[in-house]
């Protein structure tokens, strides 16, 4: 049986991590080339030839990014068969381990370039939403926009009012990118207080984002202020109460969604019920 002290030393040795360093060196004195047919000199007889100076200590340099070939679409990084430079930690701990990517070796560069050429028609038919649009759509869909209306004066919810309400939440859009239902919502009408309604925002004439607004009556008279529900994302049951279905953004490869495009009618038939 091994002594405890010996076992402790063995465990400590196992826990140690080997660190490899890379030094770039060059000779201080360059030896003369051996003539053809001559006998090479023994370097041990000429100690000056064994002297080196440091050119570079590569371990101290940042490793930098690494090039990989994506084997599938990776959100925020690229599409299938793209050659991208990514952080080494991300590559080694995620992309390579999960087989989402391979090293961009000369062999794989040619192999997957040929595969990309063979699959060109299939790749072109895929719906690939730009990452920036996806991020904008997600941020917008988290909102329930409070549409503040006067409880004494007459009003109708229009593009200008919705634009102003969005601006109060830090969202700046042009009026012609906001689309409301044909049937107007007017008041004052306390029967529709806290009512949720659907409207749409079009981004870059390519991306229709379904939005939710909530009617909120306000007054300059503090004694008349109403208690409104929190502006949290409503559940499916609350949406169903107002005859609103759950929808996700719709993308078009071309700039189809212009100011005159019938967005409401189009989304009624084509709105995705699952994320694209």
C-alpha positions in Angstrom: 0.0 0.0 0.0 1.4 3.4 -0.9 2.1 6.0 1.8 -0.4 8.9 2.1 2.4 11.4 1.4 3.2 9.6 -1.9 -0.5 9.6 -2.9 -0.8 13.3 -2.2 2.2 14.1 -4.4 0.7 12.0 -7.2 -2.7 13.8 -7.0 -1.0 17.2 -6.9 1.0 16.2 -10.1 -2.2 15.1 -11.8 -3.9 18.4 -11.0 -1.1 20.4 -12.6 -1.8 21.6 -16.1 1.0 21.5 -18.7 1.7 24.9 -20.3 3.4 25.0 -23.6 5.4 28.1 -24.6 6.7 29.0 -28.1 10.0 30.9 -28.5 11.3 32.2 -31.8 15.1 32.2 -31.8 18.0 32.9 -34.2 21.7 32.2 -34.1 24.0 34.9 -32.8 26.8 33.6 -35.1 25.7 32.0 -38.4 27.8 29.0 -39.3 29.2 28.7 -42.7 27.5 26.2 -45.0 29.3 22.9 -45.4 30.8 22.6 -48.9 29.2 19.8 -51.0 31.0 16.5 -50.2 32.6 18.0 -47.1 32.2 16.8 -43.5 29.8 18.8 -41.3 31.5 20.4 -38.4 30.6 19.3 -34.9 28.7 22.1 -33.3 30.0 21.1 -29.9 33.5 22.2 -31.0 32.3 25.7 -31.8 30.4 27.1 -28.8 29.7 30.4 -30.5 27.4 28.5 -32.9 25.3 27.4 -30.0 24.4 30.9 -28.9 20.9 32.1 -29.7 19.0 35.3 -29.2 15.3 35.7 -28.7 13.4 37.1 -31.7 9.9 36.7 -30.2 8.0 35.1 -27.3 4.8 34.0 -29.1 3.0 32.9 -26.0 2.7 36.6 -24.9 0.9 37.5 -28.1 -2.9 37.3 -28.3 -3.9 34.2 -30.2 -6.4 36.2 -32.2 -9.5 34.8 -34.0 -9.7 31.5 -35.8 -11.2 30.7 -39.2 -13.9 28.1 -39.3 -16.4 26.9 -41.9 -20.0 26.9 -40.7 -21.9 23.6 -41.3 -25.3 25.2 -40.5 -26.8 28.7 -40.0 -25.6 30.1 -36.7 -27.5 33.2 -35.6 -25.3 36.2 -35.2 -22.3 34.6 -36.9 -23.2 33.5 -40.4 -24.9 31.1 -42.8 -24.1 27.5 -43.8 -20.8 27.2 -45.6 -19.7 30.7 -44.7 -16.0 31.0 -43.8 -15.9 33.3 -40.7 -13.3 34.4 -38.2 -14.5 33.8 -34.6 -13.1 33.9 -31.1 -11.1 30.8 -30.3 -13.0 30.1 -27.1 -16.3 30.3 -29.0 -15.0 28.0 -31.7 -13.5 25.4 -29.4 -16.2 25.3 -26.7 -19.2 25.6 -28.9 -19.0 25.6 -32.7 -16.5 22.8 -33.1 -17.7 20.6 -30.3 -21.3 20.8 -31.4 -20.3 20.2 -35.0 -21.7 23.5 -36.1 -18.4 24.3 -37.8 -15.1 22.8 -38.8 -11.6 24.2 -39.1 -11.0 26.1 -42.3 -8.2 23.7 -43.4 -7.2 23.7 -47.1 -8.9 20.3 -47.6 -12.2 21.4 -46.0 -12.2 24.8 -47.8 -12.3 23.0 -51.1 -14.6 20.2 -49.9 -17.3 22.5 -48.6 -16.9 25.0 -51.4 -17.7 22.2 -53.8 -20.7 21.2 -51.7 -21.9 24.8 -51.5 -21.8 24.9 -55.4 -23.8 21.6 -55.6 -26.4 23.0 -53.1 -26.6 26.5 -54.6 -30.3 26.1 -55.7 -31.4 24.8 -52.3 -29.5 27.4 -50.4 -31.0 30.2 -52.6 -34.6 28.9 -51.8 -34.1 29.1 -48.0 -35.6 32.0 -46.1 -32.7 33.7 -44.3 -33.6 36.6 -42.2 -30.8 39.1 -41.5 -29.7 38.9 -37.9 -30.2 42.6 -37.3 -33.9 42.3 -38.3 -34.4 39.4 -36.0 -33.0 41.4 -33.0 -35.2 44.4 -33.8 -38.3 42.2 -34.2 -37.7 40.4 -30.8 -37.2 43.7 -29.0 -40.3 45.2 -30.5 -42.5 42.2 -29.8 -41.6 42.3 -26.1 -43.5 45.6 -25.8 -47.1 46.3 -25.1 -47.3 50.0 -26.1 -49.5 52.1 -23.9 -51.7 54.4 -26.1 -52.5 57.2 -23.8 -55.8 58.9 -24.7 -57.8 61.7 -23.1 -60.8 60.9 -21.0 -62.5 64.2 -21.6 -61.8 65.1 -25.2 -62.7 63.1 -28.3 -59.9 61.1 -30.0 -59.2 58.4 -32.6 -56.2 56.2 -32.6 -54.2 57.0 -35.7 -50.6 56.7 -36.9 -49.5 60.0 -35.3 -50.7 58.9 -31.9 -49.1 55.5 -32.2 -45.8 57.1 -33.3 -45.9 59.4 -30.3 -46.6 56.5 -27.9 -43.7 54.5 -29.4 -41.4 57.5 -29.0 -42.2 57.7 -25.3 -40.9 54.1 -25.1 -37.7 55.0 -27.0 -38.7 53.6 -30.4 -38.5 56.0 -33.3 -40.3 55.1 -36.5 -41.7 56.9 -39.5 -45.5 57.3 -39.6 -45.7 55.5 -42.9 -44.2 52.3 -41.4 -47.1 52.0 -38.9 -50.2 50.1 -40.0 -53.5 50.1 -38.2 -56.8 48.2 -38.7 -59.3 49.8 -41.0 -61.9 49.9 -38.2 -61.0 52.9 -36.1 -60.8 52.9 -32.3 -62.3 56.1 -31.0 -63.4 57.6 -27.6 -63.5 58.5 -24.8 -64.9 55.1 -24.2 -64.3 53.5 -20.8 -65.7 50.2 -22.1 -62.4 49.7 -24.0 -60.1 50.8 -21.2 -57.1 48.5 -21.1 -58.2 47.0 -24.4 -55.4 45.3 -26.4 -55.4 45.9 -30.1 -53.1 44.8 -33.0 -51.0 47.0 -35.2 -47.9 46.4 -37.3 -44.5 48.1 -37.9 -42.7 47.5 -41.2 -38.9 47.6 -41.0 -36.9 48.3 -44.2 -40.0 47.4 -46.3 -39.0 43.8 -45.8 -40.0 42.8 -42.2 -43.5 43.0 -40.8 -43.4 43.0 -37.0 -46.7 42.4 -35.2 -47.2 44.8 -32.3 -49.7 45.2 -29.4 -51.1 48.4 -28.1 -53.2 49.0 -24.9 -55.7 51.8 -24.6 -55.0 53.9 -21.5 -57.3 56.8 -20.6 -55.6 59.7 -18.8 -56.5 63.1 -17.5 -54.8 66.3 -16.3 -57.0 66.0 -13.2 -55.2 63.6 -10.9 -58.5 62.8 -9.1 -59.7 61.2 -12.3 -56.6 59.0 -13.0 -57.4 55.3 -13.7 -55.4 52.3 -12.5 -54.2 50.5 -15.6 -52.8 47.0 -15.7 -49.1 46.4 -16.0 -47.7 46.5 -19.5 -46.5 42.9 -19.5 -46.7 40.5 -22.4 -50.3 39.2 -22.4 -51.0 35.5 -22.2 -52.8 33.6 -25.0 -56.1 33.7 -23.0 -56.0 37.5 -22.8 -55.2 37.8 -26.6 -58.1 35.4 -27.4 -60.5 37.7 -25.3 -59.8 40.5 -27.8 -59.8 38.1 -30.8 -56.1 38.5 -31.4 -54.0 35.5 -32.4 -50.3 35.1 -31.6 -48.2 36.1 -34.5 -44.5 36.3 -35.4 -42.7 38.7 -37.8 -42.9 38.0 -41.5 -39.9 38.5 -43.8 -39.7 39.1 -47.6 -36.5 38.9 -49.6 -37.6 41.9 -51.7 -38.9 45.3 -50.6 -42.5 44.3 -51.0 -44.0 46.0 -47.9 -44.3 49.5 -49.1 -46.6 52.3 -47.7 -49.5 51.2 -49.9 -49.1 47.5 -49.2 -52.2 45.9 -47.6 -50.4 44.7 -44.5 -53.4 43.7 -42.4 -55.0 41.7 -45.1 -51.7 40.0 -46.0 -50.9 39.1 -42.3 -54.4 37.8 -41.9 -53.5 35.0 -44.4 -49.8 34.7 -44.1 -48.7 35.7 -40.6 -46.4 33.0 -39.2 -47.6 31.3 -36.0 -44.1 30.0 -35.2 -40.8 31.9 -35.5 -39.3 31.9 -39.0 
